[in-house]
Amino acid sequence: MCCSGETRTEKRWLQTLWAIALIGIQGSSAAQMTVYGDDEDYDYDTREGLEFGLNVGVYRGFPGAASFYNGTGTHELSDVGSRMWGIDERLRQLQQPGQASSGGVAGILNDFAQDWYVYSYPIMQYKPSMFFGLKLAKFWNPETALVCHVDAISATAEGAWSLSTGLLPDQGQGSEDVRTYPILGKEQRLNIALGYRTAIFIAEDASWAFELGGMANAVSVEENYVVMSPAVGNQNYEVPLMTLVNNGAAGGQLVAASNILTQWGMGFYTSAGVALEFDEGGHIELNVRASRDQISLGTEEFKGWNVAAFVTWMMPAQLGDFVRASF
């Protein structure tokens, strides 16, 4: 959890960003732009009006938020109808009488000594994830625009935890038999960014592009589970750590939780890239973006830097003419 001073600091950052954007918009003009070089002058056509684009890229979340899925049993969901278990407590619950559907996992645990225990918990990391989105830009001239991004991401956190079986290790090596298993957490993210864009031309059909603005994010927790497998064979068993409440208390079957509440957070972002223009119209942008986000997961809030690298195709105003010219 973050302190109120840090919240006030980020509010001042956002106010500064919006002030910069308003000054840029007020100072813009919709006229033809001329860039002066050492040898000759280059004229660039006016770029104004609304443009639409498609974003495709790779997204990486900061590891601090991934720790929510580490299976320690210290995290809680904001949905009062669902519960988040720790690994140890969940596995022992599966050994209770009446857990018929857990036969595979219970069989693995029953092969261990009665004093088995969780040897270590994981250090969770987000895997790089593909994301797709839309971009809307209002241009006043090639150097000044107000932009909006809406991007959808399927994020996966992963790690490895270990369990001491209480048995002697194979061939008498070492003093303890420790086995390692994976743990995963999955979530859906929606990022909505609104910012100011400017550009610096480096050639007639190429320019550096920079953006700065605010970002809102929505996060929905989808799954959190461990995967166990027997010592012999390749059968894998998934054990959900998120279940509905009031199930399994008396030995009944637990039901995996779904449709966890979506939670919102705020932040800001900055991006830089190269924009290339086609002779037939339209632009391709190669971008790198970093965003300082507040991620809300369950009853906790995490703040950190998320990064993304993506390509944006800005569709020309006359899409039909562009398609015909391309073929």
C-alpha positions as CSV (number, residue, x, y, z in Angstrom):
1,M,0.0,0.0,0.0
2,C,1.3,3.5,-0.8
3,C,1.3,6.5,1.3
4,S,-0.9,9.6,0.8
5,G,2.3,11.7,0.0
6,E,3.1,9.5,-3.0
7,T,-0.5,9.8,-4.2
8,R,-0.3,13.6,-4.0
9,T,3.0,13.5,-5.9
10,E,1.4,11.5,-8.8
11,K,-1.6,13.9,-8.9
12,R,0.8,16.8,-9.3
13,W,2.5,14.9,-12.1
14,L,-0.8,14.3,-13.9
15,Q,-1.7,18.0,-13.6
16,T,1.7,19.0,-15.1
17,L,1.2,16.6,-18.0
18,W,-2.3,18.0,-18.9
19,A,-0.9,21.6,-18.7
20,I,1.8,20.6,-21.2
21,A,-0.8,19.1,-23.5
22,L,-3.1,22.1,-23.3
23,I,-0.2,24.5,-24.1
24,G,0.8,22.4,-27.1
25,I,-2.7,22.3,-28.4
26,Q,-3.3,26.1,-28.1
27,G,0.0,26.8,-29.7
28,S,-0.5,24.6,-32.8
29,S,-1.6,25.7,-36.2
30,A,-3.0,23.8,-39.2
31,A,-0.6,25.1,-41.9
32,Q,2.0,23.5,-44.2
33,M,5.3,22.9,-42.5
34,T,8.7,23.6,-43.9
35,V,11.9,22.0,-42.6
36,Y,15.1,23.9,-43.4
37,G,18.2,21.9,-44.1
38,D,21.8,22.8,-45.2
39,D,21.2,22.1,-48.8
40,E,17.5,22.5,-49.6
41,D,14.1,23.0,-48.0
42,Y,11.5,20.2,-47.7
43,D,7.8,20.9,-47.6
44,Y,5.5,18.5,-45.7
45,D,1.8,18.4,-46.3
46,T,-0.6,19.4,-43.6
47,R,-1.8,16.6,-41.4
48,E,-5.0,17.4,-39.7
49,G,-8.3,15.7,-38.7
50,L,-9.1,12.4,-37.1
51,E,-7.1,9.2,-37.8
52,F,-7.6,5.7,-36.6
53,G,-4.9,3.0,-36.0
54,L,-4.3,-0.6,-34.9
55,N,-1.8,-1.5,-32.2
56,V,0.0,-4.8,-32.0
57,G,2.8,-5.5,-29.7
58,V,4.4,-7.1,-26.6
59,Y,3.6,-6.1,-23.0
60,R,5.5,-6.9,-19.8
61,G,4.1,-6.2,-16.3
62,F,6.3,-5.3,-13.3
63,P,7.0,-8.2,-11.0
64,G,5.7,-6.5,-7.8
65,A,2.1,-7.1,-8.9
66,A,2.8,-10.7,-9.8
67,S,3.5,-11.5,-6.2
68,F,-0.2,-11.5,-5.6
69,Y,-0.3,-15.0,-7.1
70,N,2.5,-16.5,-5.0
71,G,0.3,-18.9,-3.1
72,T,1.4,-17.9,0.4
73,G,-2.2,-17.5,1.6
74,T,-1.7,-13.9,2.7
75,H,-3.7,-12.3,-0.2
76,E,-7.5,-11.7,-0.4
77,L,-9.9,-11.1,-3.2
78,S,-12.2,-8.1,-3.3
79,D,-15.1,-10.3,-4.3
80,V,-16.8,-11.5,-1.1
81,G,-18.1,-14.5,-2.9
82,S,-14.6,-15.9,-3.6
83,R,-11.7,-17.1,-1.6
84,M,-7.9,-17.2,-2.3
85,W,-6.1,-20.2,-0.6
86,G,-2.5,-20.7,0.3
87,I,-0.8,-23.7,-1.3
88,D,-0.3,-25.6,1.9
89,E,-3.8,-25.1,3.2
90,R,-5.3,-26.0,-0.2
91,L,-3.4,-29.2,-0.6
92,R,-4.3,-30.4,2.9
93,Q,-7.9,-29.7,2.2
94,L,-7.7,-32.0,-0.9
95,Q,-6.6,-34.8,1.4
96,Q,-9.8,-34.6,3.5
97,P,-12.4,-37.3,3.1
98,G,-15.0,-36.7,0.4
99,Q,-12.7,-35.0,-2.1
100,A,-13.4,-37.5,-4.8
101,S,-12.5,-35.2,-7.7
102,S,-9.1,-34.6,-6.3
103,G,-8.1,-38.3,-6.5
104,G,-5.0,-37.6,-8.7
105,V,-3.6,-34.9,-6.4
106,A,-4.5,-36.7,-3.3
107,G,-2.8,-39.8,-4.6
108,I,0.4,-37.9,-5.1
109,L,0.2,-36.4,-1.6
110,N,-0.6,-39.8,0.0
111,D,2.6,-41.2,-1.5
112,F,4.5,-38.7,0.6
113,A,5.2,-38.9,4.4
114,Q,2.5,-37.5,6.7
115,D,4.8,-34.6,7.6
116,W,5.3,-33.2,4.1
117,Y,5.4,-29.4,3.9
118,V,5.9,-26.5,1.5
119,Y,9.6,-26.1,1.3
120,S,9.7,-22.7,-0.5
121,Y,7.4,-20.2,-2.1
122,P,7.9,-18.8,-5.6
123,I,9.3,-15.5,-6.8
124,M,6.6,-14.6,-9.4
125,Q,7.3,-12.8,-12.7
126,Y,5.0,-11.8,-15.6
127,K,5.7,-13.4,-18.9
128,P,5.8,-11.1,-22.0
129,S,2.3,-11.0,-23.4
130,M,0.9,-10.1,-26.8
131,F,-1.5,-7.2,-26.8
132,F,-3.9,-5.7,-29.4
133,G,-5.6,-2.3,-29.4
134,L,-7.0,0.7,-31.2
135,K,-5.6,4.2,-31.5
136,L,-7.5,7.4,-32.2
137,A,-5.6,10.6,-33.0
138,K,-6.8,14.2,-33.6
139,F,-4.2,16.0,-35.6
140,W,-3.9,19.8,-35.8
141,N,-0.7,19.6,-37.8
142,P,2.1,17.0,-38.3
143,E,3.7,18.0,-35.0
144,T,0.6,18.3,-32.7
145,A,-2.1,15.7,-31.9
146,L,-4.3,14.5,-29.1
147,V,-4.2,10.7,-29.0
148,C,-6.2,7.9,-27.3
149,H,-5.1,4.3,-27.0
150,V,-7.4,1.3,-25.9
151,D,-5.3,-1.9,-25.5
152,A,-6.3,-5.3,-24.3
153,I,-3.8,-7.7,-22.7
154,S,-3.9,-11.2,-21.4
155,A,-1.2,-11.4,-18.7
156,T,0.3,-14.5,-17.1
157,A,2.4,-14.6,-13.9
158,E,4.5,-17.7,-13.3
159,G,6.9,-19.1,-10.8
160,A,8.1,-22.3,-9.1
161,W,7.5,-23.5,-5.6
162,S,8.9,-26.6,-3.9
163,L,7.6,-29.3,-1.5
164,S,9.5,-31.4,0.9
165,T,8.0,-34.9,0.7
166,G,9.4,-36.1,4.1
167,L,10.9,-39.1,2.3
168,L,14.5,-39.9,1.7
169,P,15.9,-38.7,-1.6
170,D,16.6,-41.1,-4.5
171,Q,19.8,-43.1,-4.2
172,G,20.4,-41.6,-0.8
173,Q,21.6,-38.3,-2.3
174,G,21.2,-35.4,0.2
175,S,19.1,-35.4,3.4
176,E,15.7,-34.3,2.1
177,D,13.5,-35.1,-0.9
178,V,12.4,-31.8,-2.4
179,R,10.3,-31.5,-5.5
180,T,9.5,-28.4,-7.6
181,Y,6.2,-27.6,-9.2
182,P,4.9,-24.6,-11.2
183,I,2.3,-22.0,-10.1
184,L,0.5,-19.6,-12.5
185,G,-1.8,-16.6,-12.2
186,K,-3.8,-15.2,-15.1
187,E,-5.5,-11.9,-15.6
188,Q,-7.1,-9.7,-18.2
189,R,-6.0,-6.0,-18.5
190,L,-7.5,-3.1,-20.3
191,N,-5.4,0.0,-20.7
192,I,-6.9,3.3,-21.8
193,A,-4.4,6.1,-22.4
194,L,-5.1,9.8,-23.3
195,G,-2.1,11.9,-24.2
196,Y,-0.4,14.6,-26.2
197,R,1.7,13.7,-29.3
198,T,4.5,15.7,-31.0
199,A,6.9,14.9,-33.7
200,I,10.4,15.9,-35.0
201,F,11.1,15.2,-38.7
202,I,14.3,13.5,-39.6
203,A,13.5,13.0,-43.3
204,E,10.8,13.8,-45.7
205,D,8.8,10.6,-44.9
206,A,10.1,9.9,-41.4
207,S,9.9,11.5,-38.0
208,W,10.6,10.9,-34.3
209,A,7.3,10.6,-32.4
210,F,6.8,11.3,-28.7
211,E,3.7,10.9,-26.4
212,L,3.0,11.9,-22.8
213,G,-0.3,11.5,-20.9
214,G,-2.5,9.8,-18.4
215,M,-3.5,6.1,-18.3
216,A,-6.3,4.2,-16.7
217,N,-6.2,0.4,-16.3
218,A,-8.8,-2.2,-15.5
219,V,-7.7,-5.6,-14.2
220,S,-9.7,-8.7,-13.8
221,V,-8.2,-11.7,-12.0
222,E,-9.0,-14.9,-14.0
223,E,-7.1,-17.8,-12.4
224,N,-4.5,-18.8,-9.9
225,Y,-3.5,-22.5,-9.7
226,V,-0.6,-24.9,-9.0
227,V,0.3,-27.8,-11.3
228,M,1.3,-31.2,-9.7
229,S,2.5,-34.4,-11.4
230,P,3.4,-37.8,-10.1
231,A,7.0,-39.0,-10.0
232,V,6.2,-41.6,-12.7
233,G,4.2,-40.6,-15.8
234,N,3.5,-37.3,-17.5
235,Q,-0.1,-36.6,-16.1
236,N,-0.5,-33.1,-14.8
237,Y,-3.2,-32.0,-12.3
238,E,-4.2,-28.4,-11.9
239,V,-5.3,-27.3,-8.4
240,P,-7.2,-23.9,-8.3
241,L,-6.3,-21.6,-5.4
242,M,-9.3,-19.4,-6.0
243,T,-12.6,-21.0,-5.1
244,L,-16.1,-20.0,-4.2
245,V,-16.7,-19.5,-0.5
246,N,-18.9,-21.8,1.7
247,N,-17.8,-24.8,-0.3
248,G,-15.7,-27.7,1.0
249,A,-16.0,-26.6,4.7
250,A,-17.5,-29.9,5.6
251,G,-15.6,-32.1,3.1
252,G,-17.7,-31.0,0.2
253,Q,-16.3,-30.3,-3.3
254,L,-14.7,-26.9,-3.9
255,V,-15.7,-25.0,-7.0
256,A,-13.2,-22.8,-8.8
257,A,-14.1,-19.1,-8.7
258,S,-14.8,-17.2,-11.9
259,N,-15.9,-13.7,-13.0
260,I,-13.8,-12.0,-10.3
261,L,-14.6,-8.3,-9.9
262,T,-12.8,-5.9,-12.3
263,Q,-10.8,-3.2,-10.5
264,W,-9.5,0.1,-11.8
265,G,-6.3,2.0,-11.3
266,M,-4.7,5.3,-12.6
267,G,-1.2,6.3,-13.8
268,F,0.6,8.0,-16.6
269,Y,2.7,7.0,-19.6
270,T,5.4,8.2,-22.0
271,S,6.4,6.7,-25.3
272,A,8.9,7.3,-28.1
273,G,9.2,5.9,-31.6
274,V,9.7,6.3,-35.3
275,A,6.8,7.2,-37.7
276,L,7.1,6.3,-41.4
277,E,4.8,7.6,-44.1
278,F,3.7,5.7,-47.2
279,D,3.5,7.4,-50.6
280,E,-0.1,6.1,-51.0
281,G,-1.1,7.4,-47.5
282,G,-1.1,6.1,-44.0
283,H,1.7,5.7,-41.5
284,I,3.5,2.9,-39.6
285,E,4.8,3.7,-36.1
286,L,7.4,1.7,-34.2
287,N,6.9,2.6,-30.5
288,V,8.3,1.8,-27.0
289,R,6.1,2.8,-24.1
290,A,6.7,2.9,-20.3
291,S,3.8,3.5,-17.9
292,R,3.7,4.1,-14.2
293,D,0.6,2.3,-13.1
294,Q,-1.4,1.6,-10.0
295,I,-2.6,-2.0,-10.3
296,S,-5.4,-3.1,-8.0
297,L,-5.5,-6.9,-7.3
298,G,-7.9,-8.1,-4.6
299,T,-7.6,-5.9,-1.5
300,E,-4.1,-4.7,-2.5
301,E,-2.6,-2.0,-4.7
302,F,0.7,-2.2,-6.4
303,K,2.6,0.6,-8.2
304,G,5.4,0.2,-10.7
305,W,6.5,0.6,-14.3
306,N,5.0,-1.6,-17.1
307,V,6.7,-1.6,-20.5
308,A,5.5,-2.3,-24.0
309,A,6.9,-2.4,-27.5
310,F,4.4,-2.2,-30.4
311,V,3.7,-1.4,-34.0
312,T,0.8,1.0,-34.9
313,W,-0.7,1.2,-38.4
314,M,-2.4,4.5,-38.8
315,M,-5.0,4.0,-41.5
316,P,-5.2,6.7,-44.3
317,A,-8.3,8.8,-44.5
318,Q,-9.0,7.3,-47.9
319,L,-8.5,3.6,-47.1
320,G,-10.0,2.5,-50.5
321,D,-7.4,4.6,-52.4
322,F,-4.6,3.1,-50.3
323,V,-5.7,-0.5,-51.0
324,R,-6.0,0.1,-54.7
325,A,-2.6,1.8,-54.9
326,S,-1.0,-1.1,-53.0
327,F,-2.2,-3.7,-55.5
